[in-house]
Each structure stands twice: as structure tokens, then as C-alpha cells.
Amino acid sequence: MFKIHDIVQHKKVGLYMITEIPNHKKLEYCNASFYEYINLDTREVWLRCKEEFEDGRFMLTQAFTNNEESAWL
């Protein structure tokens, strides 16, 4: 659904950039695919299960394309 370097907003607070998308990596405790994302203000890195990340609590604000460079990198 989301791609690496997409900018998303949590419905409660914060802008984040996706740094890893669900693929062959899994969270050990629950064997779930996950997104890794970074808070653009604090630079904290977070992990969230794919199902939770895609349930509507995050909304795409800026899609990253191969033709642009991210100012956040």
C-alpha cells in the first residue's frame, strides 16, 4: 500500500517517513510483517504491524517518486 520514502500522517499526531515496507522481514514475537518509519520531528524510529499501519490510522500526505529526492534523507 505505502512505499519507502512516502510521507504519512498519523490521524492523532505526527508526520513520518516510511523507511521499510512489509516484505520478508517479520517481527519475532508475533511473526507479523511490519512497516518501519521515522518521526520527521524527533527522528525516533518506530515499527508497526502491517495490519495496524494500513487500518486507516495513517494517511498518505506525499508520495515519493523516483524522479525526486527526499529532503528528509
Summary of the structure (lengths in Angstrom):
residues: 73
radius of gyration: 12.0
end to end distance: 21.2
largest distance: 37.6
contacts: 173
relative contact order: 0.29
helix: 11%
strand: 38%
